[in-house]
Amino acid sequence: MQGVYAKPFYIYSPSSKENKLWIVRAIPRGENLNFEVAQKVALGFSGRVITSHPTKPLLYITATSGDSGMVPGAVVFLNQDGSYNRHQQVNFNDGACFFSLDKEKRHLLGVSYGNGRLNVYPLDEEGIPGKAVTTVDEGVNQAHCVLMPPDGKNVYIPYVKENLAILQYSYDGTTGKVPPLEPKDAHPPLGSGPRHTAYHPTLPMVYFSNEQGVGLSSYRREDNGQLNVEQDISILPPGMSKIGLSASDLLITPDGKFLFAGLRGHKQDFDHISRYKTLENGKAEFLGLTEADKIPWGLTLSPDGKFLLVTATTGASLTAYRISKDGNLKKVAKLAWAPRMSDLVTR
């Protein structure tokens, strides 16, 4: 198997404690990985949230809070090999807990946990965001994710805790407008707390990690964009309390076969990656738990989809797992870095 995963890649994660962007080079060694810190870039602000442009060598970073209209952020320009070139400071309307781009790559979308607002920022030809063309304010906070489906026709915003909801909108990729669907709320199951989103690549299925429910919910997406819940999966052993536990990030493998979510043991010694497989009908089946460092938060995949990369905010670590053909995870690398580092992307 030597040389199967032969191409090195980069991992990018902002440190809100150090006000720096960590750039880590991952070097495959057969079925394993070696990590080496390539560079730490001083950003000049407390960045925590990051996403990457799907086609341009660009990264977008923001703080989670700040003065309205003056929230600090940056566009990071990379060289073609993924190494750092330069960055440009920008300001955003609101802090964001999640960033993503639309299908047309014309807009950057950000959603705020602190005030619940969605902002849609137009991108110029270079990929620099301008002033928001759309701001949606539903008057409630604790929004957690904005990730569009493969066809780019809808926006779904999950809200957790006492503001439990999945608010549904249509989306115009030309104008960046976000009109609501009717009904607006998909009405997630009581106590689920949908946090982060994943889409099946070929089936009309949408999955949410359940922050309070400590599991996974599956929804079928109808032709009109409406979501209908089909599953609400609880994964804890019988009799185990949910107190002090919560789910975090969620992702799906490119082939749609497996889902992985973080499980954080805030007040219990129970930090794991939960593993699921998708069935032919699009529903999910719980496979089991893999131990993780303290408070697993952010998840992403290597560019070839063969490694799962996980941040631990209290454990102050980056861990790589090799994904097996049956959805199991094997730890293959670990790097100590700054506490509270959460979001990450690869290139």
N, C-alpha and C positions, 0 to 999 in steps of 0.2 A: 504493500500500500504506500510505500515511500513515494512522495512527490504527487500524491493525489490532489492535495490542496496546496498547490505550489505557489500561488500568486500572493505576495504580501498585500496588505491593505492597511488603511488608516482608520483610527477610531478618534472621534472628536467629542469632548464633553466639557462644558463650562463649569468652573468652580466659583460659586457665589461667595465662598469664604475668602478666596484668594484674589478674586476679580481677574481671573485668568482663564484662558482656553487651553485645556490639555490636549495635546496631539500625540497619540500613541500609535506606534507602528506595530502591527501584528504580523509575525513572520511564521508561516506554516512550516512545521517539521514533521513530515509524514502525516499522521492523524492528529498531531498535537499542534500547539501554538506557542510561540515565544512573544512576550511583550517587551517593548523598549520605548521609553519616553523620548519622542523625537523633538518636541518643543513645548514650551509653555509661553503663551502669548498674553501679554498684559492688555486687558480690555479697557480698564479704567472705570468699570462699573460692575455691579453684582449680578452677573448674568447667570441664569439657571436653565432656561428653556432654549432648545436648539432644534432646527430642522435643516434639511438640505434641499437644494434645487434638484429636481429629477434629471435635468440634462446639462445645466451649466455647473462649473466648478465653484459653487457658492454655498455658503452656510448663512443661516439667519439665527441670531441670538437675541434674547430679550431678558430683561429683569421681570420679576413676577409682580412688582408694584412700583409706584412712583407717582409724581404729580400728573394730573390729567393732561394729555397732549405732549408731555415731556418725559415719558418713560424711556429710559436709556436702552439702546440696543445697538447692534452692529451687523453689517454685512461683511462676511469674511470671504476674501477672494483666494482661491487655491490655485496652485500650479496644476498642470494636467496630470502629474503623477500623484496628486493629492497632498503635496506638501504646502505649507503656508506661504502665501505671497504678501498679502496686505489686508487691512480691514478698514472699513469706513463707518464712522458713527452715524446712527440714525435715531430718530425719536418716534415713539408709538403713542397712540391714544391712551391705551391702558396697559397695565401689566398683563402678562399672559401665562397661563399654565400649560398651553398647548399651541403649537404652530403647525400649519400645513399649507400646501399649495393646491390650487384647483387643477382640474384635468388639463385645462388649456394653458396652464403655467402663466396666466396673466395676472393672478392675484395671490397674495399671501393672506391667509385667514388666521386670526388669533382669537382665543377665548379666555376670559379672565375668571379665575376662581373668586377673587375678592369682590367683584361687583356683578359677575355673571354676564358681562357684555361680550358680544361678538363683534369684531371689527374685520372689515375686508379692505385690504390695502392694494392698490394697483401697482404693478411692477413695470418699470420702463424697460427699454430694449436691453439695457445692461443688467437688469434684474434688481434694481434698487427700488424699494417700496416708497410710494408717495403718501399723501394724506388719504385717510380712509374715505372710500366712496360709499360705504354702508356701515352703520353702527346699529346693531339690534340690542335694545335694552328691555328685558322682560321684567325688570324690577325685582329680581331675586338673584342671590349669589350662589356660589358652589357649583358653577358649571365646570366641566372637567376636560372636555375633549372636543375637537372639531376636525374630523377626518372624513373626506368625501368618498362615496362609493366609486367603483371603477368607471361607471358611465358619467360621473360628475354632475348628475342632475338634481341631487338633493344634498341638504345639510341636516345632520342630526346632532343635537347638543344634549348630552346627558348631564343631569343634575343629581347630586348625592344628598345623603342625610335627610334633613327635614324638608328640603326643597325637591324631593324625589320627582323626577320627570325625565322623559326623553322628548324634547321639543323638535318638531319636524318642519322643514322648510323645503321649498323648491329653490333652485339656484340657476341664475343666468350668468354663464361664464363670460359673456361679452361685457355686461354692465357691472357685474358684481352684486346685483340686487338679490335679496333673500326674502321673498314673500312667504308667509306661513302657509302650511297645509291646513285643511279642515277635516277632521279635528287636528289641532296642533300638537297635542300630547299623545304619545303612544301608550301611556299608562303602564309603566313597568311594574312588576309585582311588588307589593308592599314589603319594605325592608331590604330590597335588593341593592339599591344604591349603584346604578350603572355608572362606571367611571371612565374606562377607556374602550375603544372601539376597534374591531377588526372585521374585514369583509372577505367572504369567500371569493376566490378569483373567478369562478365560473358559475356558481349557484347564487340565487337571490337571497343569500343568508347574511345576516349581520349579527355579530357577537359582541357582548359587553362583559368586561370583568365586573363582578358585583362587589363593590367596596365594602358595604355593610353585610351583604348576604354571604360574603366569603365563598364565592363560587363563580359560576358563569351563566349568563342568560343568552338564549338564541332566539332570533327574530327572523321571520320571513318578510322580505320586502316585496310588496305588491307592485303592479305595473304603475299605479298612481303615486307611488312613493311611500305609501303608508306602511308602517311596521306593525306586524302582528306577532306577539310573543308565542313561542312554541315550547320553550324549556326554561326552567329556573333551577339550576343544578346547585345543590349544596354538597360540599366536598369534605366537610369535617367528620372525624370519627363520631359514631353515635354517642350522645351525651356530652360531647365537648362544647364548652362555652365559646361564643363568638366574642365575648368581652375582651378588648385589647387586641383584637385581630382585624386586619382589613386587607383587601386585595389592592393591587396597584396596577402596573402596566399590563398590556395584552398585545400579543401579535400572533399572526398566522404565517405558516411557512408558504413560500411562493407557489407550491403545488397544491395548497389548500388541505393537506393531509393532517396537519397537527396545529394545535393552538397551545400557547404557553402564557401563563399569567403569574405575576408576583403575588406572594402571600406574606404579609408583614406581621411579625409578632411584636407589636408595640409593648404590650404588658404580659406577654407569654413568650416562653422560649419555643417559638413555632414559626420559623422563617423558612419558606420553601418556594420552589417553583412548581406550580400545578400544571399538569400535563393532560391534554385531551387529544382525541382523534376525531376527525369528522367522518360521518357516515354518508352513504350514498344519497340519502334524503337531505343532507345538509345539517342534520342535528349533530350534537357533540356527545362524545362518551368520555367520561373521566377515566384517565389511565393511572394516575397516582401522583405522588409528591416526590420532589428531589430537594435535598437540603441545600440551603443557600446561606450566605453571610447575613449578618444582622440588618434587617429592614431592606430587603430587595425592592428596588424602586423602578428603575428604568430598564427596559429590554429592547434589544435590537438584534438583527442578524448580520452575519458577515455578508459581503456582497455576493458570494456564491450560495448563500442560504444553508451552509453546512454547519455553522457554529452559532450558538445562542450566546449573546453577550449581556451580562447583567451587572448593574451597579447596586451597591449596598451603601446607603447613606450613613448609617451608624457604624457599620463595619468598615467604612472608608476603603472600599475595594472595588475593583473591576474583575469579574470572573468570566471565563469562557467555558462553555460546555459544547462538546461535539454531539450533534443530533444523530441518533442511530436510526436505522430503517424502520424500527418499531416505535419510534417516538421517545425512547429513553434518552437520558442525558448523562454524559460522562464529563466530569470536570477535567479540563486539560491545561488551564493556565489561570494565573491570578496575579494581579498587580495592586499594590497598596498605593492609594492616592488620598486626596484631601477629603475630609468628612463633608457630608451633605451634597456631594456630587450625584446628580440623579439622571438627567436627560443625556442621551448619547446618540450619535449617528455614525455610520461607517461610509467609507468610499474606497 
